[in-house]
Amino acid sequence: MEEDIELLQSMYVEGEELTVEHYTNTTRLTFFLSKLFFHDHNLCLIVDVISCHAIVNDVKLKSKTETFSLDSEILGISLSDSVPSEILAIVSENIEDLKKRLSKNTCESLNKSESDEELWRTVYKLDHMRNESKYRKCLTKFAKQTGCYCLLYFTKHVIRIVVEGEKGAVNEFIKLNKTVSVDVDSSGRPCKERLIEIMFESTIDTIALEDHFMIVSDIHDIPAILHQQLSSVI
């Protein structure tokens, strides 16, 4: 994986065609597709190299309605075993399809009524995670299922979850977290989350999180806008 990233950095201009951000738990690559392929669009590709999760969005509009995950439902392929350069090649080959899908998403968003729900941010804490891998998979699934954006801040002594999205979707995310078996008890049996404590909730103007699911263990890896607003509860 490191060799692939180094190869990409040697091929593309850092800051203009590609950015590489190193976090505690992962590395995130952002490709500016219009710069790379001279297409008439504003699309960028964001790849998390640990999970191989990838999204495409419109960097000009900067709206989450112009964003979608690249998975088997979009391109009919699996990204799980792909390195970033392979994902980039797949996107290049399917660029016209991606543009059409983004355009459709945008039109659907503009056609929604003015009674659409407000954007909402909730921060809550958990007491513990016994099966961290299972819990993470559940949170990822809830984010995709509800369309929310989720940040898991996880250290040895602190567990905080930030959820952003439409208010109803955020409430549904938290409901799923309470009603679905997400962890195991002291005997290793599946159990539901009973110890959620809401610490902060408020309306927001824009979504601060870039991915549907992010994990950080260093407070400095939290997006700056969240770090500033939530330092008292993180």
N, C-alpha and C positions, 0 to 999 in steps of 0.2 A: 504493500500500500504506500509506504513512504517513497519508494522508487517512482511509483506512478505520479505522486504529487510533485516530486522534484522534476520529473519530466515535463509536466504541465507548466510548472513555474518557468522552466527554460524555454517553453514554446510561446507563452503568452505574456503580455505586458502586465505586471502586477499593478493593481489599482485602476487600470483602464479596462482590461479584458478579463481579468481574474483577480479575486482577492482570496487570501487564505487566512483564516482566523483559527488560532489554537486555543482551545478551552481545556479545562482540567480533565474532562471525560471524553472529549472528542475533538475533531478538527472539522471545520466547516469551510467548504469551497463555494464561492459564488462566481458563476460565469456570466458575463454580459454578452448575450447571444448576438445582439445587433452588431457589436464591435467585432465579434469573432467571424460571423458569417455574412455580414453586410446585408442583412435582411431588413425590410421596412417594418420594424416592430420595436417594442421596448422591453422585450422579454429577458428575464434572467433565470438562470438555473441555480438552485441552492442544493448542495449535496452534503449530508452528514456522513462522514466516512466510516463511522463506527456502526451505525444502524443501516447504512445504505438507503436511508430515507431521503427522498428527493422531491422538491417542489419546483414548479415554474410559476413565476408571477410577472406582473406588468410593473416595471420599476417607475414608469411615468405616472400611472394612475395611483399606485401605492395603496390600492384597496384590496382587502382580503377577499372580495368577491372575484377579483381577477387572479386568484391563486388556486391551484389544485395540486394534489399529490400525484406523483408519477408512480403508479402501481399497476397491477395486472388488469384492473378495470379500465385504465386509460390506454395503455399501449399493448395489452395482451402479452406482456413479458414479465419476467421476474427480475428484480434488481438485486436480490439478496446476495448473489455471488459476484456482482459486478464492481469493478474498481471505477473511480471517477471518470477516467478517460473513456471507458466503455459506455457509461451512462451518458456522457456528453455526445458520443457518436450516435447513440440511439435517439437522443433528442434532436440532433441535427437531421437525421433521416426522417423524423416525424414532425418537423417544425410546422408544416402547413396544417396538419391535424390539430396540433396544439393551439395554433392561432385561432382556428375555428372554434375550438372548445372554450377558449378564453373569451372570445367575442360573444358566444352564446351565454356564458355565465354573466357577462357584463349586462347584456340586454335583459336577462331575467331579473337581475338586480335592479335595473332602472325601471322595470315595469312593476315592481312591488308597490303596494299602496303606501301612503304616507303614515299609516298606522303601524308600520314595522316597529318591532321592539327596539328599545334603546340598547346601546352597547353597555356591557356590565363587566366589572372586575370583582372577583371574590378571592380572598386569601384565607386559607384555613390550615390548621396544623393537625398532624397525626401524632399519636403517642409512640408508635413503633411500626416497623415492618419486619416480620420474621422471614418471609419469602420475598426478598426484594425483586427478583426476576419476575415472578408471577405478578406482583403488584404493578411493576412498570408496564408489563404487557397489558394489564387491565386498563391502566390510565391511558395508554396509547389507543386502545380500542374505544374507550369512552370519548376521547377527543375526536376521533374519526366519526363515530356514531352521531355525535351531537353537533359537529362542526366547530367546536370550541378550540381554543388554544390554551395549552397547559404547560406550566413550568413546575418541575419538581426540584426544590432546593433541599438537598439531602446531605447531611453530615452525620458524624457519629452521635451527636446529641440533639440535633435539630432536624425536623422534617416539616417543611412548609410546601403547600401547593397553591399556585396562582392559576386561576382559570379566567379566561377572557372570552367574550362572545356576546350574542344576544342574551338578554336577561333570562328568558325562558330556557334557552339552551344551557346556560350556566347552571340554572337550578336543576335541570335534568341531569347534567354531568354529576352534580353532587348527590342527587338521588340515586344514580347508578352506583356511585362510590359507597353508598350506605346499604344498598339492597342486593348487590351482587357479591358473591364470594370472591374476595380479592387477595386474601392472605390465608395463613394457616395458624391454628392455635398452638398452644404449648405441646399438644399431643400430635401435631402434624396433620390435623384434620382441617379441611377447608372451612373458612369462617368469613363472616361479613364484618365490615368496619363499623364499630360502635363508638369510637372515640374521636369523631370529628369535632373540632371546635373552630367556629368562624371567628376570625380575628379582624377582618377588614372587608368591607364591600362598598362599592360606589359606582356611579355611572362614569363612563369614560367617553372621550371624543373619538379616539382611534385605538386600534389594537396595537399593543406594544410588542407582543411576541411575534417572532418571525415564523416559527414552525408550530405545527399542531401539537408536538410534544418535545419538550426540551428538558434535559437534566443538567443541573449544575451542583457542584459541591464547594465552590469557592464563591463567596459573595461578590467578588469583583467580576465574575462572569455573568452576573445578572445584568440584563439591558439597563443602560444608564437611567432611563426614565423611571423604571421600576425600582432601581436601587435607591434613587432619591426619595420616591414617594413612600416606599415600604420599609425603609431602614428600621423603623421602630418596631415592626412586627416580624421582620425577617431575622 
